[in-house]
Amino acid sequence: MNRLTKDQNVLDSELHWTFNWMLVQVFLLMANTFLNVYTSSVWVLIPMILYFILCFKIQRIYMAASRELFRMEAISKSPILSFFSESIMGITVIRAF
């Protein structure tokens, strides 16, 4: 339940802005690449392509580690939140004592 609400929050609030930021950055990257190739020679593309491949591989490694950290965070918060929700559900029993 906790993971579902956190994932839903990410989808509702953060996904739109992240996608918008990504599109802006991709278009800026394409414009800068075009300008670099236009003002210099075509041979500039070779190191750029190698750099993009390297960045892509690093991004894949980072995303795997990031997902694992989010999963571990959700697991670590789960007992605290479940205890709190159980306490709220049984508040009448707690008040009886």
C-alpha positions in Angstrom: 0.0 0.0 0.0 2.8 2.4 0.9 4.7 1.7 -2.3 1.6 2.2 -4.3 0.8 5.6 -2.9 4.5 6.7 -3.3 4.5 5.5 -7.0 1.2 7.2 -7.6 2.5 10.4 -6.2 5.5 10.2 -8.5 3.2 9.7 -11.5 0.9 12.5 -10.5 3.4 15.2 -9.6 6.9 14.5 -10.9 6.5 12.7 -14.2 5.0 15.6 -16.2 7.8 18.0 -15.2 10.5 15.4 -15.7 9.2 14.6 -19.2 9.0 18.3 -20.0 12.6 18.9 -18.8 13.8 15.9 -20.8 12.3 17.3 -24.0 13.9 20.7 -23.5 17.3 19.1 -22.9 17.1 16.8 -25.9 16.2 19.8 -28.2 19.1 21.8 -26.7 21.5 18.9 -27.2 20.4 18.5 -30.8 20.8 22.2 -31.5 24.2 22.4 -29.9 25.4 19.3 -31.8 24.2 20.8 -35.1 26.0 24.0 -34.4 29.2 22.2 -33.5 29.2 20.1 -36.6 28.2 23.1 -38.8 30.9 25.4 -37.5 33.7 22.7 -37.5 34.1 19.5 -39.5 32.2 16.3 -39.7 34.9 14.5 -37.9 33.7 16.1 -34.7 30.8 13.6 -34.8 33.0 10.6 -34.0 34.0 11.7 -30.5 30.4 13.0 -29.9 28.9 9.6 -30.7 31.4 7.9 -28.5 30.5 10.3 -25.7 26.8 9.7 -26.1 27.3 6.0 -26.0 29.3 6.3 -22.8 26.7 8.6 -21.2 23.9 6.1 -22.2 25.8 3.2 -20.5 26.4 5.3 -17.3 22.7 6.3 -17.3 21.6 2.7 -17.4 23.9 1.8 -14.4 22.6 4.9 -12.5 18.9 4.0 -13.2 19.4 0.5 -11.9 21.0 1.8 -8.7 18.4 4.5 -8.3 15.5 2.0 -8.6 17.1 -0.2 -6.0 17.5 2.7 -3.6 13.8 3.7 -4.0 12.8 0.1 -3.3 14.9 -0.1 -0.2 13.5 3.2 1.0 10.0 2.0 0.6 10.8 -1.3 2.4 12.4 0.6 5.3 9.4 2.9 5.7 6.8 0.2 5.5 6.9 -1.1 9.1 6.7 2.4 10.6 3.7 3.3 8.4 1.9 0.0 8.9 2.3 0.4 12.7 1.0 4.0 12.5 -2.1 2.9 10.4 -2.8 0.0 12.7 -2.6 2.4 15.7 -5.1 4.7 14.0 -7.4 1.8 13.2 -7.4 0.6 16.8 -7.6 4.1 18.5 -10.8 3.2 20.3 -9.2 0.1 21.9 -6.2 2.2 22.9 -8.5 4.8 24.5 -10.3 2.1 26.4 -7.2 1.2 28.3 
